[in-house]
Amino acid sequence: MRAMPVAAVAVILGAAAAIAQTSPIRPGRWEVTMQMQMANSPLQLPEMKTTQCVTPEQIKDPASALPQAAGAGRGGQTDCKVSDYKVSGNTATWQMSCTKPQAITSAGEMTFTADTYNGTIKSNMAQGEMTMKVAGKRLGDCEK
């Protein structure tokens, strides 16, 4: 069961990279809240909160956000790749696949307002299916 949170961190950081790729998001400091639920498990995993700075450069150059995901997993190694990334109005959708630290495939959808976003990421991994609900709110400008 210990490998599941490590895999979840890889998915979370990959999702953060995908979020940073969207034009609907504004630059700034964002608080991201995630709630994960494994399929067929009564266990409710604790809510996780992170804070990240989304820069104007990341919004202009989506590829610049992807290396941030490389810090996840055991020994800081992941190889997550985002594909089929689309924005329609204020909603972004994407697919993601990873092989390190373990095989994971995910599909995500986020809907944005000026200072918030909400969405769902559904992932398949060796431990089973996981659904992650994600909410973000802009806290202000990035600290220098």
N, C-alpha and C positions, 0 to 999 in steps of 0.2 A: 504494500500500500504506500510505502514511502516514495516510490518512483512516480506515483500519480501527481503529487504536488510539483515535482520537478518538471514533469511534462506540462503541467498546467502553466507554470511560469513561462515556458517556451511559447505556449499558445498565447498567453497574455501579452508578452513582449512582441510577438509577431502581430497580434491584433493592434497593439499600440503603434507599430510601424505602419500598418494599413490605415489606421485612423489618421496618422500624420500625413498620409498621402492624399487625403481628400481635400477638395477645394471648399467644401462647406464649413470646415473648421477654421477658427481664427487663431493666429499666433498668440502665445501666452502660456501661462502656468495653468495646468489642468489637474484637477483631482479626479482620479478614476476609481470607481467602486465596482468590484466584481463579486458575484455570487455564483458558485459552481454547484452543480448537482450531477452526480453519477447516476446513470440509468439503472434501474432495478436495485437501488441502494437506499435504505432508509436514512443513511448517514447524511446529514446536512453539513457541508464543509463551511468553515467560518468565512465570513465576508472578508475580502481583502481590499485595502485601499493603497493606492500609489499616487505619487505626484510626478508629473513630467512636464518639461518645457518643450513646447512645439514652436520652432523658430520659423520665421518667414522663408528661410532657405529650404527647410523641409517641405513646406507647402509648395514652393516653386519647383523643387527637384525631388520628386517622390523617392527616387533611389537613395537619396541621402539619408532617409529615415531607416532603411533596412539594416544597416550595420548595428544599430542599437539592439536589435534582437539577438545579436551574436553573444551577448553577455549572459545568456540564460543557460540553464542546465548544468550538469556536472562538469566541472572544469571549464565552465564558460563557453561550451561549444554547442551550437545549434547550426542547422543549415536550412532553416525555414524559408520557403519561397512563396510569395504571393502571386496569384494569377487570376485571370478573369475579373480584374478590378473594374468596376463600373460605378459611375455617379449618375443618378437620375433625380433631378430636382435637389432635394435636401437629404436624399438617401444614398448611401454607398453600400455596395455588395462586393464580395470577393471570395476566392477560394484560397486555401493555404495548405501546403504539405511540408512535412519535416521528416527526416530520417534519423537525426541525432537530437537529443540523446536516445530517442526511440521514434518509431514510425507513428505519425499523427497526420490525419487529414481533417480539415476544418472548412466550414462555410460560415461566413459572417454577414450580418446586415446591421447598419447603423443609420439612425435618423437624427439629423442635426437641427438645432435652432441656433441663434446667434451665440449663446453662451452655455449650451448644454448639448448632450447627445445621449441616446439610449439605443441599445441594440442587444442582439443575441448572437452567440457563436456556438455552433454545434460541432463537436469534435468526435472522431473515432480513433481509438488507440487500443493497445493490447489489454488494458484494464477494462475496456468497454466504452460505451458512449457517454459523453459528458456534454451538458448544456451549461453555458456560462452567460449570465445576464450581466451586461455592462452599462454603467451610467457614468457620464463625465460632466463636470461643471468647471467653467473657467473661473479661476481664482483671481486673475489679474495678469499683469505683465510678468515676464520671466525675471528672476533675480539675476543680477550681473555678477 
